[in-house]
Amino acid sequence: MVKENKGRLVFETNSPYQNIKVLHSLQFGNVLILDGDINLAESDIIYTKTITGGGREDFKDKTILILGGGDGGVLNELLQYSPKFVTMIDIDEDVINCATKYLRGICGDALDNLLGENHKVHIGDCVKYLEQCIKEGRTFDYVINDLTAIPVTKEPIGSLWEFLRLILDMSMKVLSPSGKYFTQGNSYNKPDALLMYEQQLSKLSCPVQFRKEDVFVPSYHEKWVFYEIWKANQSPLP
């Protein structure tokens, strides 16, 4: 991920899972930094726009699952489109509380109430939540993975890659036949990591197709790649 830049420290705490900082930047507004990596800045609305389909999707009356997304940006974006219901699952309540107070330019008022008319935010492990959905046969029109970027390694091995493959495979199992899966990739300048990720897509329990898009994310100071994935034997949602 992109390393933190200098800025005025607004907030810092250590959650059970990670170090959380908010720095204020004259260029980018408040910036959320997790374990030394820039997560998202108030300037980075293009990130949330792109990871939710770049304005191409009609989320009205659709069911959506957000994995991660503790900064609230994805939830805030989706709630503007009158979805049927948005379920968000994030393990770190401290990130959510931090965003509610210091990242209003990202999350708006979306996290002010964890349960609303058409959304619910669960604090918990997304793997366990996905396991429960699979057991119950629950499916979603969209799954949006806003957990972590693609690992930058020489080979697609190790715990991060195992977690990535697990989330991908489980997400496909809870995705409706015509649904879509959106996720961030990594920097446009990391083609080897992106290629290794794309190779993993051919090894899932069901065949998939994908397309990718790159946009310049201001606080990252570089172009970032995003993926849209759907089941190959089905027509994706229009």
N, C-alpha and C positions, 0 to 999 in steps of 0.2 A: 504494500500500500504506500501511499504518499506520506512522507514524514512531516511532522508538524513544523510550522514556521514560527518565527518569533511573533509575539503579540501580547497584549495585556491579559493577564490571568483573571478570569471572571469567576471561575468555580473549579474546584478539584476535590475528588473523593476517590477512595478505593472501595469498589463494590466486592462482593464475594467472587466476582468473575474477572474483573479488569480494573485498570486505572482509568478514570474518567476525568477529562479536563474540558473546559470551555475557555477558549481564548477569544479576545475581541480583536478583529482586524479592521483597519480603516477601509481596505478594499472589499472584504468579503463578509463583514458583519461578524456575528458570533460564529465560532467554529467548534464543532464537536470533535474531540480527539480521544480515541480509545487505544490505550497501551502504546501511545506515541505515534499512532497513525491517524491521519485526517480521515474522519468518517464522512462528514458533510458540513457545509457552511450555509449560512442563510442566503448566500449568493447563488447556491447551486440548485435552483429550481429545475434546471435542465436535466439534472440527474433523476429527480422524481418523475418528471415528464417522460423521460426516455424509458425508464424501467417499468413504466405502466403503458408502454406502447406508443409513445410519441404522439398522442392525439388521434391515433388511428382507430382506437377501440371504442365500442359502445358498451359501457358498463351498466347501463340502465337495466334494472331488474335481474342482474347477474349475481351469482354467488362467488365470492372471492376469498382466498386464503393468503395471508401475508405471513411469510416466515421471517422472523427478525423484524427489522424496521422500527427499532426502538426510538429513533429520532422523530417518528410520527409523520415524516414527509409523505410517504406512500399512502398512509391512511388518510391524511388530509387531502391529498390529490383525488383519491377514489371517491370520497364522500361527496365531492362536488358533482358526481354524475348519477346520483340517485340509484345506487346499486340495491339489489334485493337485500343482501347482507354481506358484510365484510367481517371476517374473523382474522384477528391478528394474534400471533403467538411469539412472545419474546421472553427470554430467560432473565433479563436483567432489569428489575424494577427501578433500580437507581438511574439507569439511562433514561427511562421513560419520565421519571420525576424531574430529572435534569432538563430534558427537552421541554417539558411543560412550562418550566420557569424561565429558561434561558434561550430557547430556540423557537420563539413564537413565529419568527420569520419563515421557519420550515414547517412546523406542525400546526400553526394557527391555534384553533381551539379544539382540534380533533382529539387530543389526549386529556382534555379537562374532565371528561367522564369516560371511564373505561367500558361502560355499558350504555349503549344508546339504542334508539329505535331500530337502526339498521347496521349496528356494528357492536362487536365485543372484543376487548383486548384481554387475552389470557396471559398471565405471568407463569411461564413454565418452559419445559424442555420441548422443542419442536419435534424431536424424534419420537418422544413418547406420545405427543399429540397426533402425529401422523400415524403411528402404530394403532392408536385408538380409532382414528378415522377409517383405516383399512379394515380393522376388525368389524366395525359397524357398517361398512359399505358406503360411507359418506363420500360424495364427490363434489367438486367445485368447478365452476366454469373457467375460473382463472386461478392459477397458483403463482404468486410473486415471491421469489426468493431474494430477500435483501439481507442475507446473513453475512457472508464473507466473500472476498474476491477470490478468483482462481489462484491457487498457490503458484509461486514462481520457483520452480525446481528444475533440476536436470532431467528427472524422470517422474512420471505420474505415480509415485509411490509415497507411502508415509500416511500418518494419521489424518492430515488435512485432506489428502486426496480420497482416502477411504470415507471420510465424512461427506465430502462433496458427492461421491458416487452414491452413497446411501441416501442422501437427501434427494438427489435426482431420481433414483429408482422409486423411492416411496412417493415422491410427488407425482410421478407418472401414474401410479396406482390410484391416487385420489383425484386425478384430473379427469373430467368428463370426456367422453369419446371425441367431442368436437372442441374441447377446451384448449387453452393456451397457457404456456409456462414462460414467465419472464424472469430474467436474472441479469445481474451485472457480470462482466467478465473480468477484465483487467485492463491495463494500459495498452493502448495501440502500439506502444513501443516494446511490448513483450509478445511478439508473434509466436515464439516457441511454446510459451505457456498456453496461449490461445489454441494453438494447433493440438496440443496434448488434450485440452478440454474437448475439442471437437471430436477427437478420436474416441473419447469415452462415450460420446453420444451413440456410437454404433454398437456399444456393448450393453445397452440397457435391456430390460426384460421385454420391452416392446420397441419396434422400429419407430424412429422419429425423424422428422425433418426440422431444419432450423434456418433462420436467417439472422444476420447480425447488423448492428448499427453502431457507428462511433460518433461521439459528440465531444466537444470541448467542455470540460467541467472546470469552472473558474478557479476554485481553491486548489484543485489538483495540479494546475498549471500544465495540463496535457489532455489529449484526447483519450476518452475511456470507451471501452467496447461493451455493448449490451447484446444479449441473446433473446430471441423469441423462438420457442420450441413447441412443436405439436406432434401428435401421433400420426405416423405416415399413412396409415390405412384409413384415415378419416379426413373429412374436410374441416379445416379450422373454422371457428366462429368468424363471421364476416367483419 
